[in-house]
Amino acid sequence: MTFTDLLQGPLLKLWETVIAYLPNLLGAIVVFLLGVVVALVLRTAIEQVIKLLRIDDLARKLEITPQFERLGIRLHIGSLLGWIVKWFFLIVALIAATDILGWQELTGYLREIVLFIPNVIIAVVILLAGILLANFVQGIVKSAVEAAKLASADFLSGISKWAILIFSFMAALVQLQIAPDLIRVLFTGLVFMIALGGGLAFGLGGRDQAERFLTRLKKDISSEK
């Protein structure tokens, strides 16, 4: 048996394997490219719809966008939603392609990523809702404290706002399954700290008002006698 004969058998088997695998490879490429096209089209469509509905303008009026800008983050609702949808369909297309190729481990890993995407969306919704609620509560607390003629209106309203923002951020981290046990411990400690600090601030800020109320009550009782 010559050297050529020794190589001929393995090369023929390799060629047969390539020929047998080629339809799957071409099918996977076609499926993935179609997924890319769909992902890009949907991203553009969502960005245009958000732009027509002026969602970004509404987010700025509701103080959502400015809150992120203070943190150094430029938030565009349309771009964010478009990015999420684009990557969702890209990963789905990649799952279909790897499944056609028979790469089961990679397919399973990508499926876990897709199943995790709803958690990301929910976490974003929690943050946005937290920002809305924080601004709303800040205005109510400030108006109530100013109506009571207390000196700590800005402090108490700021505490209320940042407490809700921090709680929202922690809730988003828990939704993303990032150190949930540690977040719960921090949450408990933060609640205690805010309750103690708020009580002290309210007590110190309302001390003069309480003293005037007691003096007035004493005068009323004395005049009745």
C-alpha positions as CSV (number, residue, x, y, z in Angstrom):
1,M,0.0,0.0,0.0
2,T,1.5,3.3,-1.1
3,F,1.5,6.6,0.8
4,T,-1.2,7.9,-1.6
5,D,-3.4,5.0,-0.8
6,L,-3.0,5.8,3.0
7,L,-4.1,9.4,2.5
8,Q,-6.9,8.6,0.0
9,G,-9.2,6.9,2.5
10,P,-9.2,9.7,5.2
11,L,-9.4,12.4,2.6
12,L,-12.5,10.8,1.0
13,K,-14.1,10.4,4.4
14,L,-13.4,14.1,5.2
15,W,-14.8,15.1,1.8
16,E,-18.0,13.1,2.4
17,T,-18.4,14.7,5.8
18,V,-18.0,18.2,4.3
19,I,-20.5,17.4,1.6
20,A,-23.0,16.0,4.1
21,Y,-22.5,18.9,6.4
22,L,-22.7,21.6,3.7
23,P,-26.5,21.8,3.4
24,N,-26.8,22.3,7.2
25,L,-24.1,25.0,7.0
26,L,-25.8,26.8,4.1
27,G,-29.2,26.6,5.9
28,A,-27.7,28.0,9.1
29,I,-26.2,30.9,7.2
30,V,-29.4,31.7,5.4
31,V,-31.5,31.5,8.6
32,F,-29.0,33.8,10.5
33,L,-28.9,36.3,7.7
34,L,-32.7,36.4,7.5
35,G,-32.7,37.0,11.3
36,V,-30.2,39.8,11.0
37,V,-32.4,41.5,8.4
38,V,-35.5,41.1,10.5
39,A,-33.7,42.4,13.6
40,L,-32.5,45.5,11.8
41,V,-35.8,46.2,10.2
42,L,-37.7,45.9,13.5
43,R,-35.1,48.1,15.3
44,T,-35.6,50.9,12.7
45,A,-39.4,50.5,12.9
46,I,-39.5,50.7,16.6
47,E,-37.2,53.8,16.7
48,Q,-39.4,55.5,14.1
49,V,-42.6,54.7,16.0
50,I,-41.1,56.0,19.3
51,K,-40.0,59.1,17.5
52,L,-43.5,59.7,16.0
53,L,-45.1,59.2,19.4
54,R,-42.6,61.6,21.0
55,I,-41.9,59.2,23.8
56,D,-38.5,60.8,24.4
57,D,-40.2,64.2,24.8
58,L,-42.6,62.7,27.3
59,A,-39.8,61.1,29.2
60,R,-38.0,64.5,29.5
61,K,-41.2,66.2,30.7
62,L,-41.6,63.4,33.3
63,E,-38.0,64.0,34.5
64,I,-37.0,60.5,33.5
65,T,-34.3,61.5,31.0
66,P,-32.8,64.3,33.2
67,Q,-32.3,61.8,36.0
68,F,-30.2,59.5,33.8
69,E,-28.3,62.6,32.4
70,R,-27.3,63.5,36.0
71,L,-25.7,60.1,36.2
72,G,-23.9,60.6,33.0
73,I,-26.2,58.4,30.9
74,R,-27.9,59.7,27.8
75,L,-31.2,57.8,27.6
76,H,-33.2,57.5,24.4
77,I,-36.2,55.4,24.8
78,G,-36.5,54.5,21.1
79,S,-32.8,53.6,20.8
80,L,-33.0,51.5,24.0
81,L,-36.1,49.5,22.9
82,G,-34.7,49.1,19.4
83,W,-31.4,47.8,20.8
84,I,-33.3,45.3,22.9
85,V,-35.5,44.1,20.1
86,K,-32.5,43.9,17.7
87,W,-30.4,41.7,20.0
88,F,-33.4,39.6,20.9
89,F,-34.0,38.6,17.3
90,L,-30.3,38.3,16.6
91,I,-29.9,35.8,19.4
92,V,-33.1,33.9,18.3
93,A,-31.6,33.7,14.8
94,L,-28.3,32.5,16.2
95,I,-30.2,29.9,18.2
96,A,-31.9,28.6,15.1
97,A,-28.6,28.5,13.2
98,T,-26.7,26.6,15.9
99,D,-29.6,24.2,16.3
100,I,-29.4,23.5,12.6
101,L,-25.7,22.9,12.9
102,G,-26.2,20.6,15.9
103,W,-24.3,22.7,18.4
104,Q,-26.4,21.7,21.3
105,E,-24.3,23.3,24.1
106,L,-24.1,26.7,22.4
107,T,-27.8,26.5,21.6
108,G,-28.7,25.8,25.3
109,Y,-26.5,28.7,26.4
110,L,-28.1,31.1,23.9
111,R,-31.6,30.0,25.0
112,E,-30.7,30.9,28.6
113,I,-29.7,34.4,27.4
114,V,-33.1,34.8,25.6
115,L,-35.0,33.7,28.7
116,F,-33.0,36.2,30.7
117,I,-34.0,39.2,28.5
118,P,-37.5,39.6,30.1
119,N,-35.7,40.1,33.4
120,V,-33.7,43.0,31.8
121,I,-36.9,44.5,30.5
122,I,-38.7,44.3,33.8
123,A,-35.6,45.8,35.6
124,V,-35.7,48.8,33.2
125,V,-39.4,49.2,33.8
126,I,-38.8,49.1,37.6
127,L,-36.1,51.8,37.3
128,L,-38.3,54.1,35.1
129,A,-41.3,53.6,37.4
130,G,-39.1,54.4,40.4
131,I,-37.9,57.6,38.8
132,L,-41.5,58.7,38.2
133,L,-42.6,57.8,41.7
134,A,-39.6,59.5,43.2
135,N,-40.3,62.8,41.5
136,F,-44.0,62.6,42.3
137,V,-43.4,61.8,46.0
138,Q,-40.7,64.5,46.3
139,G,-43.2,67.1,45.1
140,I,-45.9,65.9,47.5
141,V,-43.5,65.8,50.5
142,K,-42.1,69.2,49.8
143,S,-45.5,70.8,49.5
144,A,-46.8,69.1,52.6
145,V,-43.7,70.1,54.7
146,E,-43.8,73.7,53.4
147,A,-47.5,73.9,54.2
148,A,-46.7,72.8,57.7
149,K,-44.1,75.7,57.8
150,L,-41.3,73.3,58.7
151,A,-37.7,74.2,58.0
152,S,-36.6,70.9,56.6
153,A,-38.8,70.7,53.4
154,D,-35.9,70.3,50.9
155,F,-34.1,67.8,53.2
156,L,-37.2,65.6,53.7
157,S,-38.3,65.7,50.1
158,G,-34.8,64.8,49.0
159,I,-34.7,61.9,51.4
160,S,-38.0,60.7,50.1
161,K,-36.9,61.0,46.5
162,W,-33.5,59.2,46.9
163,A,-35.0,56.5,49.1
164,I,-37.4,55.5,46.3
165,L,-34.6,55.7,43.7
166,I,-32.3,53.5,45.8
167,F,-35.1,51.0,46.5
168,S,-35.9,50.9,42.8
169,F,-32.3,50.3,41.9
170,M,-32.1,47.5,44.4
171,A,-35.3,46.0,43.1
172,A,-33.9,46.1,39.6
173,L,-30.7,44.3,40.8
174,V,-32.8,41.6,42.5
175,Q,-34.8,41.2,39.3
176,L,-31.5,40.7,37.4
177,Q,-30.5,38.2,40.1
178,I,-27.4,40.1,41.0
179,A,-26.4,39.3,44.6
180,P,-30.0,39.1,45.9
181,D,-29.1,38.1,49.4
182,L,-26.7,41.1,49.8
183,I,-29.3,43.4,48.3
184,R,-31.9,42.3,50.9
185,V,-29.4,42.9,53.8
186,L,-28.6,46.4,52.4
187,F,-32.3,47.1,51.9
188,T,-33.1,46.3,55.6
189,G,-30.2,48.5,56.8
190,L,-31.2,51.3,54.5
191,V,-34.8,51.3,55.7
192,F,-33.6,51.5,59.3
193,M,-31.1,54.3,58.4
194,I,-33.7,56.4,56.6
195,A,-36.3,55.9,59.3
196,L,-33.8,57.0,62.0
197,G,-32.5,60.0,59.9
198,G,-35.9,61.1,58.8
199,G,-37.2,60.9,62.4
200,L,-34.3,63.0,63.7
201,A,-34.6,65.5,60.9
202,F,-38.4,65.9,61.4
203,G,-37.9,66.2,65.1
204,L,-35.2,68.8,64.9
205,G,-37.0,70.7,62.1
206,G,-40.4,70.7,63.9
207,R,-39.0,71.4,67.4
208,D,-39.7,75.2,67.2
209,Q,-43.2,74.6,65.8
210,A,-44.0,72.1,68.6
211,E,-42.8,74.5,71.2
212,R,-45.0,77.3,69.8
213,F,-48.0,75.0,69.8
214,L,-47.5,74.0,73.4
215,T,-47.0,77.6,74.4
216,R,-50.3,78.6,72.7
217,L,-52.1,75.7,74.3
218,K,-50.8,76.8,77.7
219,K,-52.1,80.3,77.1
220,D,-55.5,79.1,76.1
221,I,-55.8,77.0,79.2
222,S,-54.6,79.9,81.4
223,S,-57.1,82.3,79.8
224,E,-60.0,79.8,80.4
225,K,-59.2,79.8,84.1
